[in-house]
Amino acid sequence: MRWTWVLRVLVVGMAVVGGMGLATKAKALKAASDCAQASAALRVDRLDAALDRIVPAGGVLECIATGYTWTEGPVWADGGLFFADIPANRILKWTPGKGAATFLQPSGYKGAAAYGGPEPGSNGMTLDARGRLTVAGHAQRNVYRFEGMASGGPITVLADSYKGKKLNSPNDLVYRSDGSLYFTDPPYGFRTQKDNDPEKELAVNGVYRAAHALRQKAGAEPARAELQLLVGDLPRPNGLAFSPDEKTMYVSNSEPKKFWMKYRVQADGSLTDGKLFYDASADPRPGNPDGVKVDVEGNVYGAGPGGVWIFTAEGKPLGTILIGEKVANLTWAGADRKTLYITASTSVYRVKLKIAGLPLVLGH
């Protein structure tokens, strides 16, 4: 099984490089070869037999793109997978049969001088109900939306400050079916990535809600006075996702402790009754709680120590898809939404599962 996938990836790689120059061809072929070697039989840390309903026996973890330092924000749109290469300050689009190409650079920090920090680019991405790509600007310290799929824009800024103070570095984001946008705002886009960074203006690392993001007109200024701080007591809020009925929101916290929280979503969109969902602080494997997604049955998938954790809706861990490097985020794709795309340190992977993931915006 493994060598079938190796040959497949190499053949696709050779097809892609046909019209390239020699140096570019060599680089592309090496990337295809590296990805082929990274594709392998799927390994799992199975904690409960219920995992077998989700993860197929004999599955393959397929590498589709490699050669990066820290990939993030995967989302399928316009016939391909968009993902962020944060240290390189760019968004890429991977297209089947063509490979990955730069979509936007810079995607975050736009200054003329060198950034001087590890994460100058954008971070998480999602789609709104109209199919518009929405981006956590990270080092750009805002959340922005593409009005079309052209890499140069036009772009509309949806959020950039709270009560007159600049946001930290928006990290991940998700729309609710009412058109409101939720996002997390830890300090990882700062040069020091610390709470005492001289450019940090807000005391909290919050979870926010932009109530009318979907309805914001193209090119209009952000509705700054309407931005709501929903959670302000998490040290490092990161990934977030809704349950199928949108009555629960899951939020990961990356450090110093590694855990996931769940909140009750009120009718007005606020979050209350925060409870610990699962604490993985004792797990010594590389990686922290990061991106979160949910399937149609309510199972929760989260980047975490060792790979992609899978939980029941009640917080019982069923097992972990082992990746072999730190995992940042994940997204569903495919006509049946059963293909899980995973962004990790150096590479982007995919695996076919047995249960469909929720659409990015429920009801669409």
C-alpha positions as CSV (number, residue, x, y, z in Angstrom):
1,M,0.0,0.0,0.0
2,R,2.7,2.5,1.0
3,W,4.7,2.1,-2.3
4,T,1.5,2.5,-4.4
5,W,1.1,6.0,-2.8
6,V,4.8,6.8,-3.2
7,L,4.7,6.1,-6.9
8,R,1.5,8.0,-7.3
9,V,2.9,11.1,-5.6
10,L,6.1,10.9,-7.7
11,V,4.1,10.6,-11.0
12,V,2.0,13.6,-10.1
13,G,5.2,15.5,-9.2
14,M,6.8,14.7,-12.6
15,A,3.7,15.7,-14.5
16,V,3.6,19.1,-12.7
17,V,7.2,20.1,-13.5
18,G,7.0,19.5,-17.3
19,G,6.9,23.2,-18.2
20,M,9.3,24.5,-15.6
21,G,12.9,25.7,-15.8
22,L,15.7,23.3,-14.7
23,A,16.2,24.8,-11.2
24,T,12.5,25.0,-10.5
25,K,12.0,21.4,-11.9
26,A,14.7,20.1,-9.6
27,K,13.1,21.8,-6.6
28,A,9.6,20.6,-7.5
29,L,10.8,17.0,-8.0
30,K,12.7,17.0,-4.7
31,A,9.5,18.2,-3.0
32,A,7.5,15.5,-4.7
33,S,10.0,12.9,-3.6
34,D,10.1,14.1,0.0
35,C,6.3,14.1,0.1
36,A,6.2,10.6,-1.3
37,Q,8.5,9.4,1.4
38,A,6.3,11.1,4.0
39,S,3.2,9.3,2.7
40,A,2.7,6.1,4.7
41,A,0.2,3.7,6.2
42,L,-2.0,5.5,8.7
43,R,-0.9,5.1,12.4
44,V,-3.2,5.7,15.3
45,D,-3.1,5.7,19.0
46,R,-6.4,3.8,19.6
47,L,-7.9,4.4,23.0
48,D,-11.5,3.2,22.4
49,A,-13.1,0.8,19.9
50,A,-15.5,3.5,18.8
51,L,-12.5,5.0,16.9
52,D,-13.0,2.3,14.3
53,R,-16.3,3.9,13.2
54,I,-14.3,7.0,12.2
55,V,-10.8,5.8,11.1
56,P,-10.7,3.1,8.4
57,A,-8.5,0.1,8.7
58,G,-5.6,0.2,6.2
59,G,-5.9,3.9,5.8
60,V,-3.1,6.1,4.3
61,L,-1.7,9.4,5.5
62,E,-0.9,11.1,2.2
63,C,1.5,14.0,2.0
64,I,0.4,16.5,-0.7
65,A,2.8,19.4,-0.1
66,T,6.1,19.8,1.8
67,G,9.2,21.9,2.3
68,Y,7.7,24.5,4.8
69,T,8.4,25.5,8.4
70,W,5.0,26.0,9.9
71,T,1.8,25.5,7.9
72,E,-1.6,26.6,9.1
73,G,-5.2,27.7,8.2
74,P,-6.3,25.0,5.7
75,V,-9.5,25.7,3.9
76,W,-10.9,24.2,0.6
77,A,-12.2,26.8,-1.9
78,D,-12.1,27.5,-5.6
79,G,-11.0,24.0,-6.5
80,G,-8.0,23.8,-4.2
81,L,-6.7,23.9,-0.7
82,F,-5.6,27.3,0.7
83,F,-3.1,27.2,3.5
84,A,-0.8,29.6,5.3
85,D,3.0,29.3,5.4
86,I,3.3,31.6,8.4
87,P,7.1,32.1,8.6
88,A,7.3,32.9,4.9
89,N,4.4,35.4,5.2
90,R,2.3,33.9,2.5
91,I,-0.9,32.1,1.6
92,L,-0.6,29.2,-0.9
93,K,-3.1,27.3,-2.9
94,W,-2.6,23.6,-3.6
95,T,-4.5,22.4,-6.7
96,P,-4.8,18.7,-7.6
97,G,-2.5,17.8,-10.4
98,K,-0.6,21.2,-10.2
99,G,0.8,21.3,-6.7
100,A,1.2,24.4,-4.4
101,A,1.7,27.9,-5.6
102,T,1.8,31.3,-3.8
103,F,-1.6,33.0,-3.7
104,L,-0.7,36.0,-1.6
105,Q,2.5,37.4,-0.2
106,P,2.8,39.2,2.1
107,S,-0.2,37.8,3.9
108,G,0.4,39.4,7.3
109,Y,3.1,41.9,8.2
110,K,3.6,44.5,5.4
111,G,6.5,46.6,6.7
112,A,9.6,47.3,4.6
113,A,12.0,46.3,7.4
114,A,12.6,42.6,8.3
115,Y,9.9,41.5,10.8
116,G,12.3,40.2,13.5
117,G,9.8,37.6,14.8
118,P,9.1,34.0,14.0
119,E,5.5,34.4,12.6
120,P,5.1,37.4,10.3
121,G,2.4,35.9,8.1
122,S,-1.4,35.2,8.3
123,N,-2.9,32.3,10.3
124,G,-6.3,30.6,10.2
125,M,-8.8,30.9,7.4
126,T,-12.4,30.1,6.8
127,L,-15.3,30.8,4.4
128,D,-18.4,32.8,5.0
129,A,-21.9,31.8,3.8
130,R,-21.2,33.6,0.5
131,G,-18.0,31.6,-0.1
132,R,-15.7,34.5,0.7
133,L,-12.3,33.7,2.1
134,T,-11.8,35.2,5.5
135,V,-8.3,35.3,7.1
136,A,-6.9,35.8,10.6
137,G,-4.2,38.3,9.7
138,H,-2.0,37.3,12.7
139,A,1.1,39.7,12.5
140,Q,-1.1,42.1,10.5
141,R,-3.2,42.3,13.7
142,N,-6.6,42.2,12.0
143,V,-9.2,39.9,10.4
144,Y,-9.8,40.5,6.7
145,R,-12.0,39.1,3.9
146,F,-11.4,38.7,0.2
147,E,-14.3,40.0,-1.8
148,G,-13.3,37.7,-4.7
149,M,-10.7,35.0,-5.3
150,A,-8.1,37.4,-6.9
151,S,-4.9,37.4,-4.8
152,G,-4.7,41.1,-4.9
153,G,-8.1,41.7,-3.5
154,P,-10.2,43.7,-3.0
155,I,-9.9,43.1,0.7
156,T,-12.3,44.2,3.5
157,V,-11.0,44.4,7.1
158,L,-13.6,43.0,9.5
159,A,-11.9,43.6,12.8
160,D,-8.7,45.4,13.9
161,S,-9.2,46.8,17.4
162,Y,-11.2,46.5,20.6
163,K,-12.3,49.6,22.6
164,G,-9.7,51.7,20.8
165,K,-6.8,49.3,21.3
166,K,-5.2,47.2,18.5
167,L,-5.9,43.5,18.5
168,N,-3.0,41.2,19.4
169,S,-2.7,38.8,16.5
170,P,-5.9,37.0,15.4
171,N,-5.2,33.3,15.2
172,D,-8.2,31.3,14.1
173,L,-11.9,32.0,13.2
174,V,-15.3,30.5,12.5
175,Y,-18.6,31.8,11.3
176,R,-22.0,31.1,12.9
177,S,-25.0,30.5,10.8
178,D,-26.4,33.9,11.8
179,G,-23.5,35.6,10.0
180,S,-21.5,36.5,13.1
181,L,-17.7,35.8,13.1
182,Y,-15.8,34.4,16.2
183,F,-12.1,34.6,16.4
184,T,-9.2,34.0,18.9
185,D,-6.5,36.6,19.6
186,P,-3.4,35.2,21.4
187,P,0.0,37.0,21.1
188,Y,1.8,34.5,18.8
189,G,2.0,37.1,16.0
190,F,4.1,39.5,18.1
191,R,7.9,39.4,17.6
192,T,8.4,38.1,21.2
193,Q,5.1,36.1,21.3
194,K,4.9,37.1,25.0
195,D,2.3,39.1,27.0
196,N,4.9,41.7,27.9
197,D,5.7,42.5,24.2
198,P,6.1,46.2,23.9
199,E,3.5,46.4,21.1
200,K,0.8,44.5,23.0
201,E,-2.1,46.9,23.8
202,L,-4.7,44.6,25.2
203,A,-4.4,43.0,28.6
204,V,-6.4,39.9,27.6
205,N,-5.9,37.2,25.0
206,G,-9.5,37.0,24.0
207,V,-12.2,35.2,22.1
208,Y,-14.2,37.8,20.2
209,R,-17.4,38.0,18.1
210,A,-18.0,40.4,15.2
211,A,-21.8,40.2,15.2
212,H,-22.5,41.5,11.6
213,A,-19.4,40.3,9.8
214,L,-21.3,38.7,7.0
215,R,-23.4,41.8,6.3
216,Q,-20.4,44.2,6.4
217,K,-20.2,45.9,3.0
218,A,-17.2,45.5,0.8
219,G,-14.6,48.1,1.6
220,A,-16.4,49.4,4.6
221,E,-14.6,50.2,7.9
222,P,-14.9,47.6,10.6
223,A,-17.8,47.9,13.1
224,R,-15.3,48.6,15.8
225,A,-17.8,49.6,18.5
226,E,-19.8,46.4,18.0
227,L,-16.9,43.9,18.5
228,Q,-17.6,41.8,21.6
229,L,-15.1,40.2,24.0
230,L,-16.7,36.9,24.9
231,V,-13.9,35.1,26.8
232,G,-11.0,36.9,28.5
233,D,-9.5,34.4,31.0
234,L,-7.7,31.9,28.7
235,P,-3.9,32.2,28.6
236,R,-3.5,31.2,25.0
237,P,-6.9,30.7,23.2
238,N,-6.3,29.2,19.7
239,G,-8.6,27.0,17.7
240,L,-12.4,27.1,17.9
241,A,-15.4,25.3,16.4
242,F,-19.2,24.9,16.9
243,S,-21.1,21.7,17.7
244,P,-23.6,20.6,15.0
245,D,-26.5,22.4,16.7
246,E,-24.4,25.5,17.4
247,K,-25.3,25.3,21.1
248,T,-21.7,24.5,22.1
249,M,-18.4,26.1,21.2
250,Y,-15.1,24.4,21.6
251,V,-11.9,26.4,22.2
252,S,-8.4,25.1,22.5
253,N,-5.8,26.6,24.8
254,S,-2.2,26.0,23.7
255,E,-0.1,26.8,26.7
256,P,1.2,26.8,29.4
257,K,-1.3,24.1,30.1
258,K,-2.7,22.0,27.1
259,F,-6.5,21.8,27.2
260,W,-9.7,22.3,25.4
261,M,-12.7,24.2,26.8
262,K,-16.4,24.1,25.9
263,Y,-18.9,26.9,26.3
264,R,-22.7,27.2,26.0
265,V,-23.7,29.5,23.1
266,Q,-26.6,31.7,24.1
267,A,-29.3,33.0,21.7
268,D,-27.5,36.4,21.5
269,G,-24.2,34.7,20.5
270,S,-22.5,35.2,23.8
271,L,-20.5,32.3,25.5
272,T,-21.3,31.2,29.0
273,D,-20.9,28.3,31.4
274,G,-17.3,27.5,30.4
275,K,-16.2,24.0,31.3
276,L,-13.0,22.0,30.8
277,F,-13.5,19.6,27.9
278,Y,-10.2,17.8,28.2
279,D,-6.8,18.4,29.7
280,A,-3.8,17.0,27.8
281,S,-1.1,18.8,29.9
282,A,0.4,15.5,31.0
283,D,1.0,14.3,27.5
284,P,4.7,14.7,26.7
285,R,4.5,14.3,22.9
286,P,5.3,17.3,20.7
287,G,2.5,19.6,19.8
288,N,-0.1,21.7,21.6
289,P,-3.9,22.1,21.3
290,D,-4.5,24.2,18.2
291,G,-7.0,24.0,15.4
292,V,-10.4,22.4,16.0
293,K,-13.1,20.9,13.8
294,V,-16.3,18.8,14.3
295,D,-18.0,16.1,12.3
296,V,-21.7,15.6,11.5
297,E,-22.1,13.3,14.5
298,G,-20.6,15.8,16.9
299,N,-17.2,14.2,17.4
300,V,-14.5,16.8,18.0
301,Y,-11.1,16.8,16.2
302,G,-8.3,18.8,17.5
303,A,-4.6,19.3,16.7
304,G,-2.7,18.3,19.9
305,P,0.2,16.4,21.3
306,G,1.2,13.7,18.8
307,G,-1.2,14.6,16.0
308,V,-5.0,14.9,15.6
309,W,-7.0,14.0,18.7
310,I,-10.6,12.7,18.3
311,F,-13.1,13.1,21.1
312,T,-16.8,12.3,21.6
313,A,-19.0,15.3,22.1
314,E,-18.8,14.6,25.8
315,G,-15.0,14.9,25.9
316,K,-14.0,11.2,25.9
317,P,-10.8,10.7,23.9
318,L,-11.2,8.0,21.3
319,G,-7.6,8.1,19.9
320,T,-5.1,10.1,18.0
321,I,-4.1,10.1,14.3
322,L,-0.3,10.1,14.6
323,I,1.4,12.5,12.2
324,G,5.0,12.4,13.2
325,E,5.4,16.2,13.5
326,K,3.6,19.0,15.2
327,V,0.1,19.6,13.9
328,A,-1.4,23.1,13.6
329,N,-4.9,22.8,12.0
330,L,-7.3,20.8,9.9
331,T,-10.2,21.1,7.5
332,W,-12.8,18.9,5.7
333,A,-13.0,18.6,1.9
334,G,-14.2,16.4,-0.9
335,A,-17.7,16.0,-2.3
336,D,-18.6,13.9,0.8
337,R,-16.5,16.0,3.2
338,K,-14.8,12.8,4.5
339,T,-11.3,13.8,3.5
340,L,-9.4,15.5,6.4
341,Y,-6.6,17.9,5.4
342,I,-4.0,18.5,8.0
343,T,-1.4,21.3,8.2
344,A,1.7,20.4,10.2
345,S,5.2,21.8,10.6
346,T,6.8,21.0,7.3
347,S,4.0,19.4,5.3
348,V,0.3,19.3,4.4
349,Y,-1.4,15.8,4.7
350,R,-4.7,14.3,4.0
351,V,-6.5,11.2,5.2
352,K,-9.8,9.6,4.2
353,L,-12.2,9.0,7.1
354,K,-15.6,7.3,7.5
355,I,-17.7,10.2,8.9
356,A,-18.3,13.5,7.1
357,G,-17.2,16.7,8.6
358,L,-19.5,19.7,9.2
359,P,-19.6,22.4,6.6
360,L,-17.6,25.5,7.5
361,V,-20.9,27.4,7.9
362,L,-23.8,25.3,9.2
363,G,-26.9,25.3,6.9
364,H,-24.8,26.0,3.8
